[in-house]
Amino acid sequence: MFDQEDVKRGKPIAVIMYIIPILFFLPLVADDYKNPYGKFHANQALLILLMQVVSSILAFTFIVPLIFGIAALIFIILGIISAVNGTSTPLPIIGTINLINH
């Protein structure tokens, strides 16, 4: 689906974006990472970040942040696995939402 050169250049930043989702914007501004593969994983990282923000807003309850936190951790692990393998597997449930066009 993606050019192998794009995958090779985008892998390191994709993994970093999953670990620190606030860095989702890097493939949008950094010339070295501006490619469809980087943008795909930037979109996935942005979705995780938004899920964490919603969890923080709903922090007045106990169960919602716990569920969102566990889901975010699972999504981060799945995203890292996808990035390391050079694939573009969407995250479960939220992965089909496109906020960043790639």
N, C-alpha and C positions, 0 to 999 in steps of 0.2 A: 504494500500500500504506500509506503514512504520510500523515498530514495535512500539507499544504504549510506550515502555520504551524510545526508541529513540526520539519519539515525545515529551515526557515529559521532557527529558533532553535538547532537542534542542529548545524548545519554547522561553525561555528568550533570548538566543543569536540570534535567528532568528529575533525577534522584534528589538533588538539593531542594527543588521546589516542593517535593512531597514531604521532605523533612521539615522545611520551613515554608509553609504555604504562602506567606506574605510576599515571597519573592516570585510570585506567579507572573509578574510583569516583565521579567528579564527577557524572555523570548520575544517580547513585543518591542523592546527598545534596543537590545544589544545586537549588533550586526552579526556577530559570530553565531548567535542562536536563533536568528530570525528565519525559521523554516517551519513547514507544516507539522513536522514531528514535535518540535518544541512547543508550537502553539497548541497542539492537541493536549500535551501534558500540562501546559499552562492553564488550559480550560479546566482540566480535572483538578489541579491544585486550587484554582479559584473556587470551585464548587466545595472542596473540603474546607477552605477558609470561611466561606459563607455559612457552611453548616456549623462551624465552630463559633462564629459570631452569633448565630441564632441560639445556640446552646448557652452562650454567655448572657444573652438577653433574658432567657428563660431560667436563669440561675436561681430564681426565688423558689422554684420547686426542686426537689431532690432527684426525682427519677428521670426527668427529661434530660438534664445535662449528663447524667450517667449513661443513658442510652445513646445520646448523641456522641459522647466522648468515646465510648466503646466502638460505635460505628465509624467514627473518624479514624481511630487507630487501625481498624480493619481496612478501611479504604486506603490509608497511607501505606500499609504493608502491601496491599494488592497493587497500588500504583507503582511502588518501588519495584516490585517483581516485574510488572509490565515494562517499565522503563529499562531495567537491566537486561531483559530479554530482547529488547528492541522491537517490541510489539505495541500495538495501539488498542489494547483491550479496555473498553469503557468500564468505569466503576459500576458496581451493581446499584440499582435504584436511581441514582442521581447522574450517572455517567452519560446519559443520552441528552442531557441539557447542554445546549451550546450557547455560551455567553461570549466566547471568543471564536471568531471565524478562523478556521484553519484551512 
